[in-house]
Amino acid sequence: MIQKSWKNNLAVTRYLMDSLLLVGFILLCLPNITGILLHEWLSLLFIVPFVIHLLLHWDWIISLPKHLMTNLRAFKGQARFNLLWDLIFYIAMLIVILSGFLISEALLAQLGVQLDIQPFWAEIHDLFSNLLMPMLGIHLAMHWKWIKSLSIKIFSKQKDPRTEQ
């Protein structure tokens, strides 16, 4: 059972927010099921857990590039690849979000904003949206050790998952 003190435990908070982000991401990957209107509104809401995810992992985001630049030889290929992959994944996510707003059929119209939808942006959105799911799979695989160990600690009623990052 998840500890009652999850708000005071950064690792558990990260875990819960990342789980919410994953569920939101999966819902966004199903516009044929949710419909365009719900897809676009969920996309707007998705920005919140996406930003929270970045903020909750900010220490890693800031520290790893610094360590890579100061002592590049100390990092194995996996750490370098992880940093590069997460950066590419982040940029791809931003491209999908931006292009999604530029091809909005329902959300912006409801907000009183009229855009002339350009086919270029629709193609970019489609291309990068299709790349995100396998990119997410690789992202999760690279962090699987953290996900697995924290899952075990959270759900096995152990006392202190804060030691895991």
C-alpha positions as protocol buffer text, in pm:
chain_id: "A"
residue {
  index: 1
  type: MET
  ca { x: 0 y: 0 z: 0 }
}
residue {
  index: 2
  type: ILE
  ca { x: 127 y: 350 z: -78 }
}
residue {
  index: 3
  type: GLN
  ca { x: 253 y: 529 z: 229 }
}
residue {
  index: 4
  type: LYS
  ca { x: 39 y: 805 z: 375 }
}
residue {
  index: 5
  type: SER
  ca { x: 335 y: 1043 z: 367 }
}
residue {
  index: 6
  type: TRP
  ca { x: 376 y: 1039 z: -13 }
}
residue {
  index: 7
  type: LYS
  ca { x: 353 y: 1420 z: -27 }
}
residue {
  index: 8
  type: ASN
  ca { x: 663 y: 1441 z: 194 }
}
residue {
  index: 9
  type: ASN
  ca { x: 852 y: 1173 z: 5 }
}
residue {
  index: 10
  type: LEU
  ca { x: 1008 y: 1293 z: -320 }
}
residue {
  index: 11
  type: ALA
  ca { x: 1067 y: 946 z: -467 }
}
residue {
  index: 12
  type: VAL
  ca { x: 707 y: 839 z: -408 }
}
residue {
  index: 13
  type: THR
  ca { x: 575 y: 1172 z: -538 }
}
residue {
  index: 14
  type: ARG
  ca { x: 785 y: 1125 z: -852 }
}
residue {
  index: 15
  type: TYR
  ca { x: 651 y: 773 z: -891 }
}
residue {
  index: 16
  type: LEU
  ca { x: 288 y: 880 z: -856 }
}
residue {
  index: 17
  type: MET
  ca { x: 324 y: 1180 z: -1088 }
}
residue {
  index: 18
  type: ASP
  ca { x: 513 y: 974 z: -1346 }
}
residue {
  index: 19
  type: SER
  ca { x: 234 y: 714 z: -1332 }
}
residue {
  index: 20
  type: LEU
  ca { x: -24 y: 989 z: -1391 }
}
residue {
  index: 21
  type: LEU
  ca { x: 187 y: 1121 z: -1678 }
}
residue {
  index: 22
  type: LEU
  ca { x: 203 y: 773 z: -1835 }
}
residue {
  index: 23
  type: VAL
  ca { x: -174 y: 726 z: -1815 }
}
residue {
  index: 24
  type: GLY
  ca { x: -228 y: 1071 z: -1966 }
}
residue {
  index: 25
  type: PHE
  ca { x: 20 y: 996 z: -2243 }
}
residue {
  index: 26
  type: ILE
  ca { x: -157 y: 671 z: -2329 }
}
residue {
  index: 27
  type: LEU
  ca { x: -493 y: 849 z: -2344 }
}
residue {
  index: 28
  type: LEU
  ca { x: -344 y: 1110 z: -2577 }
}
residue {
  index: 29
  type: CYS
  ca { x: -222 y: 835 z: -2808 }
}
residue {
  index: 30
  type: LEU
  ca { x: -583 y: 734 z: -2874 }
}
residue {
  index: 31
  type: PRO
  ca { x: -745 y: 1031 z: -3053 }
}
residue {
  index: 32
  type: ASN
  ca { x: -960 y: 793 z: -3260 }
}
residue {
  index: 33
  type: ILE
  ca { x: -1117 y: 669 z: -2936 }
}
residue {
  index: 34
  type: THR
  ca { x: -1132 y: 994 z: -2739 }
}
residue {
  index: 35
  type: GLY
  ca { x: -1236 y: 1211 z: -3033 }
}
residue {
  index: 36
  type: ILE
  ca { x: -1060 y: 1528 z: -3144 }
}
residue {
  index: 37
  type: LEU
  ca { x: -1225 y: 1761 z: -2892 }
}
residue {
  index: 38
  type: LEU
  ca { x: -1133 y: 1549 z: -2590 }
}
residue {
  index: 39
  type: HIS
  ca { x: -789 y: 1474 z: -2738 }
}
residue {
  index: 40
  type: GLU
  ca { x: -714 y: 1844 z: -2769 }
}
residue {
  index: 41
  type: TRP
  ca { x: -841 y: 1932 z: -2419 }
}
residue {
  index: 42
  type: LEU
  ca { x: -649 y: 1641 z: -2267 }
}
residue {
  index: 43
  type: SER
  ca { x: -341 y: 1760 z: -2456 }
}
residue {
  index: 44
  type: LEU
  ca { x: -375 y: 2100 z: -2295 }
}
residue {
  index: 45
  type: LEU
  ca { x: -415 y: 1941 z: -1951 }
}
residue {
  index: 46
  type: PHE
  ca { x: -122 y: 1705 z: -2021 }
}
residue {
  index: 47
  type: ILE
  ca { x: 114 y: 2002 z: -2012 }
}
residue {
  index: 48
  type: VAL
  ca { x: 66 y: 2024 z: -1633 }
}
residue {
  index: 49
  type: PRO
  ca { x: 193 y: 1675 z: -1539 }
}
residue {
  index: 50
  type: PHE
  ca { x: 459 y: 1705 z: -1812 }
}
residue {
  index: 51
  type: VAL
  ca { x: 599 y: 2021 z: -1650 }
}
residue {
  index: 52
  type: ILE
  ca { x: 565 y: 1866 z: -1302 }
}
residue {
  index: 53
  type: HIS
  ca { x: 762 y: 1563 z: -1426 }
}
residue {
  index: 54
  type: LEU
  ca { x: 1042 y: 1790 z: -1543 }
}
residue {
  index: 55
  type: LEU
  ca { x: 1042 y: 1984 z: -1217 }
}
residue {
  index: 56
  type: LEU
  ca { x: 1040 y: 1669 z: -1002 }
}
residue {
  index: 57
  type: HIS
  ca { x: 1341 y: 1537 z: -1194 }
}
residue {
  index: 58
  type: TRP
  ca { x: 1510 y: 1876 z: -1217 }
}
residue {
  index: 59
  type: ASP
  ca { x: 1801 y: 1769 z: -997 }
}
residue {
  index: 60
  type: TRP
  ca { x: 1885 y: 1493 z: -1247 }
}
residue {
  index: 61
  type: ILE
  ca { x: 1830 y: 1724 z: -1545 }
}
residue {
  index: 62
  type: ILE
  ca { x: 2075 y: 1978 z: -1404 }
}
residue {
  index: 63
  type: SER
  ca { x: 2335 y: 1747 z: -1249 }
}
residue {
  index: 64
  type: LEU
  ca { x: 2392 y: 1495 z: -1527 }
}
residue {
  index: 65
  type: PRO
  ca { x: 2499 y: 1741 z: -1800 }
}
residue {
  index: 66
  type: LYS
  ca { x: 2729 y: 1917 z: -1550 }
}
residue {
  index: 67
  type: HIS
  ca { x: 2889 y: 1586 z: -1458 }
}
residue {
  index: 68
  type: LEU
  ca { x: 2918 y: 1487 z: -1823 }
}
residue {
  index: 69
  type: MET
  ca { x: 3095 y: 1811 z: -1911 }
}
residue {
  index: 70
  type: THR
  ca { x: 3334 y: 1809 z: -1617 }
}
residue {
  index: 71
  type: ASN
  ca { x: 3424 y: 1441 z: -1621 }
}
residue {
  index: 72
  type: LEU
  ca { x: 3311 y: 1288 z: -1949 }
}
residue {
  index: 73
  type: ARG
  ca { x: 3533 y: 982 z: -1910 }
}
residue {
  index: 74
  type: ALA
  ca { x: 3366 y: 884 z: -1582 }
}
residue {
  index: 75
  type: PHE
  ca { x: 3035 y: 822 z: -1757 }
}
residue {
  index: 76
  type: LYS
  ca { x: 2974 y: 502 z: -1941 }
}
residue {
  index: 77
  type: GLY
  ca { x: 2799 y: 495 z: -2275 }
}
residue {
  index: 78
  type: GLN
  ca { x: 2463 y: 421 z: -2113 }
}
residue {
  index: 79
  type: ALA
  ca { x: 2462 y: 746 z: -1912 }
}
residue {
  index: 80
  type: ARG
  ca { x: 2559 y: 946 z: -2219 }
}
residue {
  index: 81
  type: PHE
  ca { x: 2294 y: 773 z: -2429 }
}
residue {
  index: 82
  type: ASN
  ca { x: 2036 y: 828 z: -2156 }
}
residue {
  index: 83
  type: LEU
  ca { x: 2104 y: 1200 z: -2147 }
}
residue {
  index: 84
  type: LEU
  ca { x: 2095 y: 1231 z: -2525 }
}
residue {
  index: 85
  type: TRP
  ca { x: 1782 y: 1016 z: -2555 }
}
residue {
  index: 86
  type: ASP
  ca { x: 1593 y: 1212 z: -2289 }
}
residue {
  index: 87
  type: LEU
  ca { x: 1686 y: 1537 z: -2463 }
}
residue {
  index: 88
  type: ILE
  ca { x: 1565 y: 1407 z: -2800 }
}
residue {
  index: 89
  type: PHE
  ca { x: 1247 y: 1272 z: -2637 }
}
residue {
  index: 90
  type: TYR
  ca { x: 1185 y: 1612 z: -2473 }
}
residue {
  index: 91
  type: ILE
  ca { x: 1233 y: 1797 z: -2802 }
}
residue {
  index: 92
  type: ALA
  ca { x: 1003 y: 1551 z: -2984 }
}
residue {
  index: 93
  type: MET
  ca { x: 740 y: 1603 z: -2714 }
}
residue {
  index: 94
  type: LEU
  ca { x: 764 y: 1981 z: -2754 }
}
residue {
  index: 95
  type: ILE
  ca { x: 729 y: 1947 z: -3131 }
}
residue {
  index: 96
  type: VAL
  ca { x: 416 y: 1734 z: -3087 }
}
residue {
  index: 97
  type: ILE
  ca { x: 264 y: 1982 z: -2841 }
}
residue {
  index: 98
  type: LEU
  ca { x: 342 y: 2285 z: -3057 }
}
residue {
  index: 99
  type: SER
  ca { x: 229 y: 2125 z: -3383 }
}
residue {
  index: 100
  type: GLY
  ca { x: -84 y: 1996 z: -3207 }
}
residue {
  index: 101
  type: PHE
  ca { x: -185 y: 2349 z: -3118 }
}
residue {
  index: 102
  type: LEU
  ca { x: -106 y: 2468 z: -3470 }
}
residue {
  index: 103
  type: ILE
  ca { x: -344 y: 2209 z: -3618 }
}
residue {
  index: 104
  type: SER
  ca { x: -613 y: 2240 z: -3351 }
}
residue {
  index: 105
  type: GLU
  ca { x: -957 y: 2183 z: -3496 }
}
residue {
  index: 106
  type: ALA
  ca { x: -1166 y: 2219 z: -3180 }
}
residue {
  index: 107
  type: LEU
  ca { x: -983 y: 2359 z: -2878 }
}
residue {
  index: 108
  type: LEU
  ca { x: -866 y: 2688 z: -3022 }
}
residue {
  index: 109
  type: ALA
  ca { x: -1198 y: 2741 z: -3200 }
}
residue {
  index: 110
  type: GLN
  ca { x: -1377 y: 2701 z: -2865 }
}
residue {
  index: 111
  type: LEU
  ca { x: -1140 y: 2957 z: -2720 }
}
residue {
  index: 112
  type: GLY
  ca { x: -1219 y: 3198 z: -3005 }
}
residue {
  index: 113
  type: VAL
  ca { x: -886 y: 3156 z: -3186 }
}
residue {
  index: 114
  type: GLN
  ca { x: -903 y: 3086 z: -3559 }
}
residue {
  index: 115
  type: LEU
  ca { x: -601 y: 2938 z: -3730 }
}
residue {
  index: 116
  type: ASP
  ca { x: -540 y: 2849 z: -4090 }
}
residue {
  index: 117
  type: ILE
  ca { x: -426 y: 2488 z: -4052 }
}
residue {
  index: 118
  type: GLN
  ca { x: -117 y: 2421 z: -4258 }
}
residue {
  index: 119
  type: PRO
  ca { x: -66 y: 2067 z: -4395 }
}
residue {
  index: 120
  type: PHE
  ca { x: 303 y: 2089 z: -4304 }
}
residue {
  index: 121
  type: TRP
  ca { x: 220 y: 2106 z: -3932 }
}
residue {
  index: 122
  type: ALA
  ca { x: -31 y: 1822 z: -3961 }
}
residue {
  index: 123
  type: GLU
  ca { x: 240 y: 1604 z: -4117 }
}
residue {
  index: 124
  type: ILE
  ca { x: 492 y: 1703 z: -3849 }
}
residue {
  index: 125
  type: HIS
  ca { x: 238 y: 1629 z: -3574 }
}
residue {
  index: 126
  type: ASP
  ca { x: 154 y: 1291 z: -3724 }
}
residue {
  index: 127
  type: LEU
  ca { x: 519 y: 1194 z: -3774 }
}
residue {
  index: 128
  type: PHE
  ca { x: 641 y: 1292 z: -3428 }
}
residue {
  index: 129
  type: SER
  ca { x: 328 y: 1159 z: -3255 }
}
residue {
  index: 130
  type: ASN
  ca { x: 396 y: 819 z: -3407 }
}
residue {
  index: 131
  type: LEU
  ca { x: 758 y: 833 z: -3291 }
}
residue {
  index: 132
  type: LEU
  ca { x: 672 y: 918 z: -2931 }
}
residue {
  index: 133
  type: MET
  ca { x: 533 y: 577 z: -2829 }
}
residue {
  index: 134
  type: PRO
  ca { x: 849 y: 378 z: -2914 }
}
residue {
  index: 135
  type: MET
  ca { x: 1058 y: 663 z: -2775 }
}
residue {
  index: 136
  type: LEU
  ca { x: 864 y: 638 z: -2449 }
}
residue {
  index: 137
  type: GLY
  ca { x: 926 y: 263 z: -2444 }
}
residue {
  index: 138
  type: ILE
  ca { x: 1301 y: 320 z: -2466 }
}
residue {
  index: 139
  type: HIS
  ca { x: 1280 y: 597 z: -2203 }
}
residue {
  index: 140
  type: LEU
  ca { x: 1097 y: 362 z: -1964 }
}
residue {
  index: 141
  type: ALA
  ca { x: 1342 y: 79 z: -2036 }
}
residue {
  index: 142
  type: MET
  ca { x: 1637 y: 303 z: -1951 }
}
residue {
  index: 143
  type: HIS
  ca { x: 1477 y: 391 z: -1617 }
}
residue {
  index: 144
  type: TRP
  ca { x: 1335 y: 44 z: -1551 }
}
residue {
  index: 145
  type: LYS
  ca { x: 1570 y: -32 z: -1263 }
}
residue {
  index: 146
  type: TRP
  ca { x: 1444 y: 277 z: -1076 }
}
residue {
  index: 147
  type: ILE
  ca { x: 1080 y: 198 z: -1162 }
}
residue {
  index: 148
  type: LYS
  ca { x: 1112 y: -164 z: -1051 }
}
residue {
  index: 149
  type: SER
  ca { x: 1297 y: -99 z: -725 }
}
residue {
  index: 150
  type: LEU
  ca { x: 1066 y: 185 z: -622 }
}
residue {
  index: 151
  type: SER
  ca { x: 756 y: -19 z: -713 }
}
residue {
  index: 152
  type: ILE
  ca { x: 877 y: -299 z: -489 }
}
residue {
  index: 153
  type: LYS
  ca { x: 950 y: -59 z: -203 }
}
residue {
  index: 154
  type: ILE
  ca { x: 620 y: 127 z: -231 }
}
residue {
  index: 155
  type: PHE
  ca { x: 397 y: -174 z: -262 }
}
residue {
  index: 156
  type: SER
  ca { x: 579 y: -403 z: -17 }
}
residue {
  index: 157
  type: LYS
  ca { x: 527 y: -163 z: 277 }
}
residue {
  index: 158
  type: GLN
  ca { x: 896 y: -97 z: 327 }
}
residue {
  index: 159
  type: LYS
  ca { x: 961 y: 218 z: 524 }
}
residue {
  index: 160
  type: ASP
  ca { x: 1199 y: 437 z: 325 }
}
residue {
  index: 161
  type: PRO
  ca { x: 1182 y: 454 z: -57 }
}
residue {
  index: 162
  type: ARG
  ca { x: 1344 y: 800 z: -44 }
}
residue {
  index: 163
  type: THR
  ca { x: 1684 y: 643 z: -84 }
}
residue {
  index: 164
  type: GLU
  ca { x: 1605 y: 550 z: -445 }
}
residue {
  index: 165
  type: GLN
  ca { x: 1630 y: 803 z: -723 }
}
